[in-house]
Amino acid sequence: MVNVEHLAQLKQGVDGWAAWRTRNPDIQPDLSVTTLMNIDLQGVDLRGANLIGTDLRGVNLQDANLSEANFIGTNLRSANLQSADLSGVRLDRSNLSEANLRSTHAIDAHLSGANLYRADLIEANLVRVNLNRANLTQAYLNGVYFFRADLSDANLFQVYCRWANLTGANLRNTNFQGANLRGANLHRANLENVNWEGAILPDGSKYRR
């Protein structure tokens, strides 16, 4: 459960929170199982924080440092995470539907089973990210860097994935039905049992059985 002192510090604003973290560098903030809907936390430092099960719908986390934080089971529907640092973050089973993740840095992040329905990840850096069993239906993935990412058993139905770099990605059992992958790089990707039905392939042609 949330630490009430930590929550009170955060509600004083981003600048006050930064000063508190500077004075207490060894404290791991606990903001779990609470509600922080629709608040402005642009540029906030939540490195290593515990936010398991927290309601963050509509929150502004643009340019925030969220590296190594724990967001498992968190509700981030329609949140703004543009250009945030999500390196090593735990977002397993989180709800990121319709969230703005454009240009985020999520190297080695964990999003297994996450819901990214219609999320905007354009030009995000998702090197070695774990998206196993994630739902990316109709997500915007143009120009995403998926180098060695795990998208096995993920649902990418009708995604926009133009010019994405999927070099070395694990796409085993991935559903690309109706997706647009024009210009995408699939070099050395694991394409075992991929569903390409109705997809536009990297060369611009439409998949035919």
N, C-alpha and C positions, 0 to 999 in steps of 0.2 A: 504493500500500500504506500501511497504518497507520503513523503516526509513533509509535514506542514511547514517547517522552517524553510526548506528548499523551495516549496511552492510560493511562500510569501516573498522570498527573495526574487524569484522570477517575475512575480507580478509587479515589482517595483520598476520594471523596465529593463531593456537590454543593457544599457550602460551600467546600471546598478548591479545587475547580474554579473557582468564582466568583472567589475571591481571585486565583488564577493568571491568569484572563482579565483581571482588573482591572490586574494588573501588566504584562500583555502584550497591550494592546488591538489591536496591529497584526498579531498572529499569526492566521492562518486555520487552525483546528484540522483535522488530518487523521486521521480515524478510519475510513478506508475499508477495505473487505475484511477485516474482523475480526469477532469474535463478542462480542456484548453481551447475550446472551439473559437474560431474566427478572430483570434488575437494576432497582433503584429509582433513577430519575433524575428524580423529581418536581421540577418547577420549575427544571430545569437550563437554562443558557444555552448553546445550540448555534447561535447566530446565525452564518450564513455558513460553517458547518462542512462538511467533505467527509465524507460517510458512504456514498459509492457502494459498493454491493454488500455492505454490512454486515448481519449477522444480528442483528436486534433483536426476534426473536419473544418476545412476552410481556413486553416491557420497559414500565416505568411512566414515561411522559413527560407525565403530567398537569400542566397549567399551565406546561409548558416553553416557552421561546422558541426556536423552530426557524426563524424567518424567514430567508429567502434561503439556507437550507441546501440541500445537494445530496444527496438520497436516491435517486437514480436506481438502479433495480434492487435496492433494499433490501427485505429480508424483515421486515415489521412485522406479521406474522400475530398476531392476538389481542393486539396492543399496546394500551396505554391512552394515548390522546392527548387525553383530555377537556379542553376549555377551553385547549388549546395554541394558540400563535400560529404558524400555518403560512403567513403572508403571503409570497408570492413564492417559496415552497419548490419544489424540483424533486423530484417523486415519480413521474416517468414510469416506466412498466413495473414499478412497485413492487408488492409483495404486502401489501395491507391487509385481507385477508379476515378477517372477524369481529373487526375492530379497533373500539375505542371512540373515535369522533371527535365525540362529542356536544358541541355548543356550541363547536367549534373555530372559529378565525378564519383562513380560508384565501384571503383576497383575492389575486387574480392568481396563484394557485398553479397549477402544471403537474402534471397527473395523467394525461396521455395514455397510454392503454394500461394503466392501473393495474388491479389486481384488488381490487375492493371487495365481494366476495361476502359478503352478510349483515353488512356493516359497519353500525354505528350512527352516523348523522350527524344525528340529530335536533337541530333548531334550530341547525345549523351555518351560518356566514356564508361562502358560496362565491361571492362577487361576482367576476365575470369569470374564474372558474376554468376551466381547460382540462381537460375530461374526455372529449375525443375518443377514441372506440374503447375507453373504459373498460368494465369489467364490474362492474355494480352489481346483479347478480341478487339478488333478495330483500333488498336493503338497506333500512334504515329511514331515510326521508328526510322524515318529517313535520316541517313547519315550516321546512324548509331555505330559505335565501335564495339563489336561483340567478340573481340579476339579471345579465343579459348573459353568462351562462355558456355554454360550448361543450360540448354533449352530443351532438354529431353522431356518428352511427354507434356510439353507446354502447348497451349492453345493459342495460335497466332492467326485465327480466322479473320480474314479480310483486313489484315494489317497493311499499313503503308510502310514498306521497308526498302525504299529506293536508295541505292548507293550505300547501303549499310555494309559494314565490313564484318563478315562472319567467319573469318579465317580461323581454322582449327576448332570451330564451335561444335558442340555435341548437339545434333539435331535429331537424335534417334527418337522415333515415334512422335515427332513434332507435327502439329496440324497447321499447314500453310494454305488451307483451302480458301480460294478466292483472294489470296494475298497478292500484293504488287511488289515484286523483288527486282524490278528493272535496274540494271547496273550494280546489283549487289555482288559482293565478293564471297564465294563459297569455297575458296581454296582450302583443301585438306579438311573440310568439315565432314563430320559423320552424318551421312544422309540415309542411314538405314531406316527403312519403313516410314519415310516421310510422306505425308498426304499433300500432294501438289494439286489436287483437283481444282480446276478453274483458276489456277494461279498464273500470274504473269511472271515468267522466268527471267533470270538476269540478262539474257540476250534480247529481251523484249517480246519473245514469242509466248503464246498461251499454251499451257500444258495440255497435251492430248494423251490419252491412254495408249 
